[in-house]
Amino acid sequence: MNPLLSPFPYFGGKRSILADVWARLGKPSQYIEPFCGSAAVLLGAPSIAALEVVNDASGFIANFWRATKHQPERVAEWADYPVSHIDLGARHVWLMAQRDQIGAALHDPDWPGDAKVAGWWLWGQCCWIGSGWCEWDKPGQIPHAGNAGMGVDALLTSCGRTAWVWLRRLSDRLERVRVVHGDWSRCLNNHFGGEDTAVFLDPPYRAYEDLYGSGSPVADEVAAWAADNAHLRIALCGHRGDYDLPGWEIVEWSRDRLTYSGGKTTDAESVWYSPPCNKILRAPQQHDMFEYNGRDDFAKSIDVAYEAVRDRVANGGRGWEHRPCD
C-alpha cells in the first residue's frame, strides 16, 4: 500500500524514516499513535491494523483528522482560499475562540468534527511561517508569499479539485481509525492487540515543548511508560542522549536540513526501539496471500469487478457462464 501524504507541513514530522520504522513495527494487529500531528507514520503504514488509534493534545489537529474522516468534501471547501495576510490574522483569532467548544465536542466519539474549523485551520497551517499558529496567543506572522507555498497553498491553482481528491483519499484511509483528543496516555489501552501492539511515541522533545504549543514537558513521563511496557513494539523519538533504555536499539538519523534550532539538532535525531522490534526486523518476511492491504486496494478490486459486470451487461450477457442450479 503506497503511503499517503499529509496535506499540511508539520514541525518534527517523521515521513523520511517511515521504511525504517515499519521494518521494526511490522504488521501489528493494533497500532497506537498518541502524538499523531501530521499522522505521517499512520499514513505510511504498509498495511492496515485491525485497530488503529491516533491522538493529539491539540484539538485543532484532532478535529482536522476527525472532520477529514467524516466530511472531506466540506473540509476541502473551507480550505479553498487564497493566501491573505489580513485574513490569516483574523482567522487565527476566530479559531482560537473555538477551542473550548471543539475540545468538548471531541470527547464524543461519534462527533464528526467541525469542517469549517478544520478547513480554516488547514489553510492557516499551510500559510503560517514558523510556530505559533493556533497554539498560544502569539502575534501574527507573514504568510508564504515568496514561493508556491506549502500543502494546500500549492493546491489553489486547481480551484480546490486537487484538495478534494486528496482529502477524499485520506478519508478512505481513516475510515476505521479512531481519532482521540486529550492527554497522550488516554489512548494507550492495548487489550485488543496484547503483545501484538505497536506504539509510535513522538512526544515534544526535551527543551523544545514550546515549538509544539505544549507548556509542560512530557518526554520523561513517556519514556517511563515505554520502559514499563517494553514487551510491546515501541518506537520512541527524541534527540541523541535523551533517554537511557537498556536493551533498546538506538537508530540515529539526520533531517539533512536546518530546524527551528538551526543546525544544532539536524544530525541529533534518534529513535529508540523496544526489544520486540528487533525480533520483527530480523524475522524472515512472510506474505499472506489473503492479506488485506487497505481500503484503496479493496476499492480497486470492487471497481474492477464493477467494470467487468457493466461491460458484460452491455454485451448482452456474453461472457457469463450459465450454470444450472443444484
C-alpha positions in Angstrom: 0.0 0.0 0.0 1.5 3.3 -1.1 1.9 5.9 1.8 -0.4 8.9 1.7 0.8 12.4 2.4 -0.5 14.8 5.0 -1.8 17.9 3.3 0.0 20.3 5.7 3.5 20.9 6.8 4.3 19.9 10.4 7.3 20.6 12.6 9.0 17.3 13.6 7.3 15.0 11.1 8.8 11.5 10.6 7.9 10.8 7.0 11.6 10.4 6.0 12.1 7.4 8.3 8.9 5.5 7.5 10.6 2.5 6.0 12.9 2.1 9.0 10.1 2.5 11.5 7.7 0.0 9.8 10.5 -2.5 9.3 10.6 -2.7 13.1 7.0 -2.3 14.0 6.0 -4.9 11.4 2.3 -5.6 10.8 0.6 -5.3 14.3 -3.0 -6.1 15.0 -3.3 -2.9 17.0 -1.5 0.4 16.3 -1.4 3.4 18.6 0.0 6.9 17.9 -0.5 9.2 21.0 1.2 12.3 19.4 -0.1 12.0 15.8 0.5 15.5 14.5 0.6 15.1 10.7 -0.1 11.3 11.1 2.8 10.6 8.8 3.6 7.3 10.4 0.0 6.1 10.3 -0.4 7.2 6.7 2.9 5.4 5.8 1.9 2.0 7.3 2.4 -0.8 4.7 -0.8 -2.5 5.9 -3.8 -1.5 8.0 -4.0 -2.9 11.6 -7.3 -4.2 12.8 -7.5 -1.5 15.4 -5.8 1.9 14.9 -6.0 4.8 17.4 -4.4 8.2 17.0 -4.5 11.1 19.5 -3.3 14.6 19.7 -3.3 17.1 22.6 -4.2 19.8 20.1 -7.9 20.0 19.5 -7.3 21.6 16.1 -5.2 18.7 14.9 -7.6 16.1 16.3 -10.6 18.0 14.8 -8.9 18.1 11.4 -8.4 14.4 11.2 -11.9 13.7 12.6 -13.6 16.1 10.1 -11.5 14.8 7.2 -12.5 11.3 8.1 -16.2 12.1 8.1 -16.7 15.1 5.7 -13.6 15.6 3.5 -15.5 17.5 0.8 -16.6 20.1 3.3 -13.1 20.5 4.7 -11.7 20.9 1.2 -14.4 23.6 0.5 -13.5 25.6 3.6 -9.7 25.3 3.0 -10.0 26.6 -0.6 -9.0 30.2 -0.1 -6.1 32.4 -1.4 -3.2 33.4 0.8 -4.2 36.6 2.6 -2.2 38.2 5.5 -5.1 40.1 6.9 -7.4 37.0 6.8 -4.7 34.9 8.3 -4.7 37.1 11.5 -8.5 37.3 11.6 -9.0 33.6 11.2 -6.3 32.9 13.8 -8.3 35.0 16.4 -11.6 33.3 15.4 -10.2 29.8 15.6 -8.6 30.4 19.0 -12.1 31.4 20.3 -13.4 28.0 19.2 -11.1 25.9 21.4 -13.5 25.3 24.3 -16.4 24.0 22.2 -14.1 21.9 19.9 -12.3 20.3 22.8 -15.5 19.4 24.5 -17.2 18.0 21.3 -14.2 15.8 20.5 -14.8 13.8 23.7 -17.9 12.4 21.9 -16.6 9.5 19.8 -19.5 9.9 17.3 -18.9 13.6 16.7 -17.9 14.1 13.0 -15.8 17.1 13.6 -16.3 20.7 12.5 -15.5 21.1 8.8 -15.2 24.9 8.9 -12.7 24.8 11.8 -10.8 22.0 10.1 -10.6 23.8 6.7 -9.6 27.1 8.1 -7.0 25.5 10.4 -5.6 23.6 7.4 -5.5 26.7 5.3 -3.6 28.6 8.0 -1.3 25.8 8.9 -0.1 25.9 5.3 0.2 29.7 5.1 1.8 30.4 8.5 5.5 30.6 8.8 7.2 29.1 11.9 5.4 28.1 15.1 2.5 29.8 16.8 -0.4 29.0 14.5 -3.5 28.2 16.7 -1.3 27.3 19.7 -1.0 30.2 22.0 -1.8 33.9 21.8 1.3 34.8 19.7 1.4 37.7 17.3 0.6 37.1 13.6 3.3 36.2 11.2 3.9 36.7 7.5 2.2 34.1 5.2 4.1 32.2 2.5 4.4 34.6 -0.4 7.9 34.0 -1.9 7.2 30.6 -3.4 4.4 28.3 -4.5 3.5 27.7 -0.9 3.2 24.5 1.2 0.5 21.9 1.4 -2.9 23.3 0.5 -1.4 26.6 -0.7 0.1 24.7 -3.6 -3.4 23.3 -4.5 -5.1 26.7 -5.0 -4.4 26.7 -8.7 -6.7 23.7 -9.2 -9.7 25.6 -7.8 -10.0 23.1 -5.0 -10.2 20.0 -7.1 -6.8 18.6 -6.0 -7.6 19.2 -2.4 -11.0 17.5 -2.8 -9.3 14.3 -4.2 -6.5 14.5 -1.6 -8.8 14.7 1.4 -11.2 12.1 -0.1 -8.3 9.6 -0.2 -7.4 10.5 3.4 -11.0 9.9 4.4 -10.9 6.5 2.9 -7.8 5.6 4.8 -9.2 7.0 8.1 -12.5 5.1 7.8 -11.8 2.8 10.7 -9.2 4.9 12.5 -10.3 6.2 16.0 -9.3 9.8 16.4 -8.9 10.9 20.1 -8.1 14.3 21.7 -6.6 14.8 25.1 -3.7 13.6 27.2 -1.4 11.3 25.4 -2.0 8.4 27.9 -5.7 8.2 27.3 -5.3 6.1 24.2 -2.8 3.5 25.4 -5.3 0.7 26.1 -3.8 -2.3 24.3 -6.1 -5.1 25.5 -7.2 -5.7 21.9 -3.8 -6.2 20.4 -2.0 -7.5 23.5 1.7 -8.1 22.7 0.9 -7.7 19.0 0.5 -4.0 19.6 2.8 -1.3 18.1 3.1 2.2 19.7 4.8 5.1 18.0 5.8 7.7 20.6 6.8 11.1 19.3 6.4 13.5 22.2 7.6 17.1 22.2 11.4 16.8 22.6 13.1 17.9 25.8 13.5 21.7 25.9 11.5 22.1 22.7 8.0 21.9 24.1 7.1 25.5 23.1 7.5 24.6 19.4 4.5 22.2 19.7 2.4 24.6 21.7 3.0 22.4 24.8 3.6 24.1 28.0 4.6 21.2 30.2 7.3 18.6 29.5 6.1 15.1 29.0 9.1 13.3 27.5 10.3 11.8 30.7 6.8 10.5 31.6 6.5 9.0 28.1 9.9 7.3 28.4 8.9 5.9 31.8 5.8 4.3 30.3 7.8 2.9 27.4 10.3 1.3 29.8 7.4 -0.3 31.8 5.9 -1.7 28.6 9.0 -2.9 26.7 7.2 -6.1 25.8 5.3 -4.2 23.2 6.7 -3.0 19.9 7.5 0.6 20.7 9.3 3.4 18.8 10.3 6.4 20.9 11.6 9.5 19.2 14.0 12.1 20.7 17.4 13.7 20.4 20.6 11.8 20.9 21.2 11.2 24.6 17.6 12.0 25.7 16.8 8.5 27.1 18.5 5.7 28.9 16.7 2.5 27.9 19.0 -0.6 28.4 18.4 -3.3 25.8 16.7 -1.0 23.4 18.1 -0.4 19.9 19.0 3.2 19.1 18.9 4.3 15.5 20.2 7.8 14.7 19.2 9.7 11.6 19.6 13.2 10.1 17.0 15.6 8.8 19.6 16.9 6.3 18.2 20.5 6.8 18.0 23.2 9.3 15.4 23.1 12.0 13.9 25.8 14.3 17.1 25.4 16.4 19.3 26.0 13.3 21.8 23.2 12.6 22.3 22.2 16.2 19.9 19.3 16.1 19.9 18.4 12.4 22.0 15.3 13.0 20.9 14.6 16.5 17.6 12.8 15.7 17.2 9.3 17.2 14.6 6.6 17.6 14.7 4.1 20.5 13.2 0.7 19.6 12.0 -1.8 22.2 13.4 -5.4 22.1 10.4 -6.9 20.2 11.1 -4.5 17.3 14.5 -6.1 16.8 12.9 -9.5 16.5 10.5 -8.2 13.9 13.4 -6.7 11.9 15.3 -9.9 11.8 12.4 -12.3 11.3 12.0 -13.7 7.8 9.3 -11.9 5.8 6.2 -13.9 5.2 3.5 -12.9 2.8 -0.1 -14.0 3.3 -2.0 -14.5 0.0 -5.2 -13.3 1.8 -3.6 -10.3 3.4 -5.9 -7.2 3.5 -3.8 -4.3 2.2 -6.2 -1.5 3.0 -9.3 0.2 1.6 -7.6 1.6 -1.5 -6.7 -1.9 -2.8 -10.2 -3.2 -1.8 -11.9 -0.3 -3.5 -9.8 -1.0 -6.7 -10.9 -4.6 -6.7 -14.6 -3.5 -6.4 -14.1 -1.1 -9.3 -12.6 -3.8 -11.5 -15.4 -6.1 -10.7 -18.0 -3.4 -11.4 -16.4 -2.6 -14.7 -16.4 -6.3 -15.7 -20.1 -6.6 -14.8 -21.0 -3.4 -16.6 -19.2 -4.5 -19.8 -20.8 -7.9 -19.8 -24.2 -6.5 -19.3 -23.6 -4.0 -22.2 -22.6 -7.0 -24.3 -25.9 -8.7 -23.8 -24.7 -11.0 -21.2 -22.0 -12.6 -23.4 -19.1 -13.9 -21.3 -21.2 -15.2 -18.5 -21.1 -18.9 -17.7 -24.6 -20.4 -17.3 -24.6 -23.0 -14.5 -27.8 -24.8 -13.6 -28.9 -24.8 -10.0 -28.0 -27.8 -8.0 
